[in-house]
């Protein structure tokens, strides 16, 4: 098959094979803007297999040289995360993204206290499968750009 997705997955596979230590590498497939009904159908299906871990976070994004730094508040703790995307494919027709990246925690700096570009309040249900090697995250996101909140349903 020579579809764009198949070609991209082949290139992901080849690049992953070339990485010596990929314990910190994240392969993510994210479906955004799915319907609420599909979200809850998928959630119900996974809940029959395993009880999810429930995670609430608020992420504040600040643009820094074309990349976004994420300041997350989780369980009262603030952490700063910089995602280094190694490569990605975005399919605008079906609104999904496949990316390979690593995330690095940084110390809180003055940059991170600047006015954020946008925020994301996340209500996440995480299913850990196969000895915690695979995570399936179903997340209800309230994303705010300039006080205009929008509810999104995502599956990663």
C-alpha positions, 0 to 999 in steps of 0.5 A: 500500500502506498498511502501517505499514512503508510509511507509515514509509518514506514519512515517512523519505523525506520527512524525509531530503529535508528535510535539507540535508547528510545526509553524517553521517546514518545510515539503519540497518535492523537485524535482531536475534535472527536464527537462526545458520543464516540469519546464515551463509547471508546471510554466505556469499551476500555473501562470494561477491560481496566479501571482508568487512572483519573488525572486532572491538570491545567497547562499554560502554554508560552511561546518561546522561539517558535516552540511552546513551553508548557507549564503544568499544574498537577496535584498542586505541583508546577512543572515546566515541560519542553517537548522536542518533536523529532518528526510528525505528520498532521492529517488535517482531513481527519484531524489527527497527528502522529508524532515522535518526541521526547519531553524534558522537564525544566526549572521554572524560569521568568519565561514561564511566568510570562502571559500565556498564549493559551491554557488547556484544562484537562480531565484525563482517563488513562488506561495503562496496558501491557505492563504499562508499556502502552497508555491510552489517554482519553481526555476532555479538554477545555482550551482557552484562547483569550477567554474563549473556552472550547471543549475538545474530546481527544484520544491518544 
